[in-house]
Amino acid sequence: MFSKIKELLKLDIKEDKYALADDPLFGKISKEKKPDRWIKSTCGYCGVGCGLYIGVKNGRATYTKGDPTHDVNLGTLCPKGLSEHQMLYAPNRTLRPKIRKSGKLQDVTWQEAFEYTAKRFKEIQKRYSSGSLAVISTGQLLTEEFYALGKLVQIGLGTNNYDGNTTLCMSSAVMGYKQSFGSDGPVASYEDIAKAQTIFVIGANLADNHPIIVHHLMKNRKNKKIVVIDPRYTKTASLADIYVPIKPRTDLALLNGLAYIIWEQGWYDESFIKNRTNGWREFVKHIQNYKPGETAHITGLDTKTLYQLAKLYANSERSLICWTMGVNQSYQGTDTVSAINNLAIMTGKIGKEGCGPFSITGQCNAMGTREFGFTSSIPGYRSFENDLDRKEYAEIANVPLERVPASRGYKYAEIIEAIEKEEIKALWVVCTNPLVSFPDQKRLRRALKKLDLLVVQDAFMSDTAMIADVIFAAATWGEKEGCYTNSERRCNKANIAVSPPADSKSDFDIFLEFSRYLGLEEMLFKGWKKPLDAFEEIKRVSKGRLCDYSGMSYETIEQKGGIQWPCNEKHPEGCKRLYGEDMPFAHEDGRARFVCADWIPFESESAKKFPFILNTGRTVEHFHTRTKTGTIEILEALAPEAWIEINPTDARRLRVKNYDKITVSSPRGKVENLRVKVTQTVAPGTVFVPFHFNKQLINIVTAPLFDPKSGEPNFKQTAVSLHSEKMPQGVEIRSEIAGTIGYRKEKSADYTDFTSTKKESDVR
Amino acid sequence: MSSAVESFINYKAKTDMQCGSYTIDLPPLGENQQYRFHFDATKCIGCRCCEVACNEQNNNPAEVKWRRVGEIEGGEFPHTFRMFLSMGCNHCIDPWCLKGCPTKSYIKLENGIVVHDDEACIGCQYCTWNCPYDVPVFHKERGIVTKCHMCYERIENSQTPACVQACPEGAIEIEAVDTQKWLEDSIDKEGNAPGLIDARVTNSTTRYTLPKNIPQNYVSADEELIKPAHAETPLVFMTVLTQIAFVGFFALFLGDAAHLMFGLNEPSKYMAPTLFMLGALGLSLSALHLGRPLKGYGALKNVKNSWLSKEALFLGVFTLLAAAVSVMYLSGAGKTLRLIAEAATVAAGAIGIYSQAMIYKIPAKPTWNRNSTIYRFFSTGYIGTLVLALIALVEGDYAIVNILLALSILLGSLQIYLFLESQRFYERSDMNEADKRIVQKSKTLLEEKFKGQYRFRMVTLPLGAVVLPLTADIALNAGSVGFAALFLASAVIISFLSELAGRSLFYLTAVKHSMPGGFFVGTQR
């Protein structure tokens, strides 16, 4: 009472709450939050894989601090990592298992949830087929959990209709690596990004999405040329020496065109091609269609630029190409990845310091599911189609060979399609939120209504959890133990700082306990109690494979700040890069393959009716569908709603100004109330909208167009129309999209009078 | 299960920069040297790590940001220009926050860091007006202002400030600067950044490394996000009421002097008490704008330097004297003594109102920073004479009513002139570019956001200040006391409402110098 009065009268300025105290590890920090112990762990957001310490005070996480000894982040963290501990106390945690009863989700015991779900799974599989049950998982579990889930689904539940949300982000990289090198596996290290002399950053906005990688990118800056190839002038583009404003979805043509110039100029590495690759002659024939004039025409660049880029890449001693979703999330994602690989192998820029084609992953453990998740391959990068691989796995894991599937089941989008056709009747969604992240939302939502059973396992009440029939309340980062593998194949250890809240359990425990109700524990997880038990099996499963964990232990991983696989007797310290001179490629002949793939133009349904090209992406403050960051006040306040970036030329024609609201439409629907941001970061005719937001849900308009090889959606280009209050019917565009190349160093002269250079011809 | 290393205090991260490590190597400071921030805009990627790290370090809630990041854009696609600016406190050599603080809550440490003494602060927020970088920020929960202190307690222990440690790109650094050399030449070259007031205004110490190709017509991301300033409702009433009381007392003094010297009728005994009550009401209302109203007396600590302290002191004296004069009128004390007391009251009031006006003469708010602010603060008091006229009318002393109405119309006309002058101010071209941008934002607020209020002000000012008093005078001289009273009462009410509306606009539309902001969050103030 007294203190309340004191507070009301502001006699108390809460000095103690805002005072500092001495922490033995980190020095002066907030007294109120000063932890009684620090737990070493790894960040659970993106694929960069930063080492950190979680501060715990009275059983509550109060701090996350970057580990200065960790080679990935050297003591720094991004804003999401710095506030990560707040996520644990989000008001939207699932907390207790739930079952929908008379239309409402009601808390139940784990026993009831498991019994009910096991019964329904069995019923449905019996009534329809074993494949009528599908599972969609994530890139955010721990590797041990992925391994347990994969085994449970593929061997135990006997359905191979199992895929992860990694198909929405990395599957093109996976398939592209497989096409070129015979196996998945990112080739290079962050250290190579630091050491490269020439870096092409293609379709990757590292500054927003992987700020800690920018630290490595900017190292050695004076002796380095950074080329950013992106239709949008991103934060990353502003760091570039050369910004290449390529027309949307013409990257494959550009890469083929650069290969042509390198061939034409004789800048290729003859001995590397001869000794370590296959398919050169066919490839040379193939690239004849991409002569500089043609390539310039397709990409909207000029031939001078093409020569400059080819020369820079081929003639620097250390050249590296890194990419993310701009390349992967494309109808031609897989082939574009292979085209990047083509450049690397024709110039021998692979397996050497500062070199390599290098995919940067989006989720903390997208890599873990690729290695041992049992979705696109059998654990340990084994092939479903290869009988020897199947046999080998069955023996090591001690499971019946006939239960190891001989083919990959449906990919993510195919699962949705099968639900639509009522071929799949039960869906188990683990730690992902399709109701925000999947394209063509209306169709997805119609399809999901046809399910007999939707089980959602998540730590947060995501949009998808809200429509579930059963909820398995999971623990999340900081509450469970295991490994995350980052973009550079670094296996990091994540540890338990606090216990899972209320009745929630770690995903690992959920899988093991659920398997008991399914009668599968004995076959799959005999003697397993802790993630370590899975880790030991993973080590055996991976021994001798590219993703070899056999030389690792939890202790060494922690000591070294993560270990990059392969880690075995030959590479006891791990391996900084793949395919060096002593490491053959993973195709049977040990050689890399040139992949001949033709560029296919982006075609829209009706160019006249939907004249704008919509690009979607992320912002630094948020992670994916905001189930985590949307509840963290400091992050949410910085980016509270979706916006649409529109070039001033288009804004004038639509008669909109900053902060106006605008509607985007496509044949699949419309998204209203997007805040207009008039900006020169997008080309006329193109717009950008972040995909994080569930209220202004941009995936209503994106198209169900998928890379036929990887199954990855073509998120980055959608033909749309814009409707402002004053121009409700939208406007038409006549101008060419994207323009000439921007040279950072040469643009100052005619720079200041940009307002006068608008061409009338651009405006109808 | 997990093995934490013993301490990171002595561990150096391999970043080759100050970032990453929790310890910092700083040179010992020589003579004339202080610590300062160096911000490298060519490295910053706008990731806002510094903002989050700062709040995590200092336990501040999300709405209290000591470090903020803004964005600037220009050029034409694909020759786009984009730059980010992260700013904490600039630890100025002549900090305006410190200069104006009535409670001496700001201290410039020997190492140059400007820190805030939380316990001394009464939450008057004068510093939040004064700082042209918008650095000090009011902390609602605590009732006081807080600000970036460069993590001085960490620096004193060779520990890295949170923002410096957290920046993944090493864009924020601490370094030592020789303040004399800095002021001699380099401040003009390295102390300025786009969207900030000239560094010489406060002699800011932050050094900026900027990209070379900044286009002339850059805009900040929040250029069109024009937020009104704080309404300052208690201050609206406080200033108008004290100004009314002062001018009323001035008129009363003149009248009393004329009574003694020329035999004019004696002023009504209700006049002084009425004015006293208005003044006292205003002054006590002012405490409501404080974060810690009960500590309001702390405002008297810095009479030597702070206009706010001066205002508080002299208006306090004015009110006390006004009370004394009121007692004299009511108790019938000696007239000479009364006149002397009135003179003293008027003198204290004049200094008080002048000090009050000077509070607003600050470079951070260009629409306030002009002489007419002072004139306006005095002329607003014309209502005081209207009030006295009303009392005289009720008392039946028509000769005095006539005189007072004439005086009030004179002052009211001056107020109308100043209002017209303020409209012309928005079109003035003799301002620097930075001020112009701000003034145009104020104008937009006035003409768009507060259009209705502005119109009300435009119509009611001439009505209350001239038309109604004149009509009242005509009615009186035509013999209709009833109509005269009606018009006069209306004049008092309408002019009072008009002045409140005008004063409220004065606060609401006073856009500040600050920093370039973010698209959604603006400058986070």
Interface residues (C-beta under 8 A of the other chain):
Chain A: L9 K10 L11 I13 K14 E15 K17 Y18 L20 P24 L25 F26 G27 K28 I29 S30 K31 E32 K33 R37 W38 I39 K40 S41 Y53 Y63 G66 P68 T69 D71 N73 L74 G75 T76 L77 C78 P79 L82 S83 A207 D208 P211 I212 V214 H215 M218 Y233 K235 T236 A237 S238 L239 Y243 P245 E481 N495 I496 E558 Q559 V620 E621 E633 I634 L635 A637 L638 A639 P640 E641 W643 N647 K657 N658 Y659 K677 T679 Q680 T681 V682 A683 P684 A738 G739 T740 I741 G742 R744 K747 S748 Y751 T752 F754 T755 T757
Chain B: M1 S2 S3 A4 V5 E6 S7 F8 I9 Y11 K12 A13 K14 T15 C19 G20 S21 Y22 T23 K43 I45 G46 C47 R48 C49 E51 V52 A53 N55 E56 Q57 N58 N59 N60 P61 A62 E63 E73 G74 G75 E76 F77 P78 H79 T80 F81 R82 M83 D118 E119 C121 G123 E141 R142 G143 I144 T146 C151 E153 R154 N157 Q159 Q165 A166 C167 P168 E169 G170 K212 N213 P215 Q216 N217 E223 E224 L225 G291 R292 P293 L294 K295 G518 F519 F520 V521
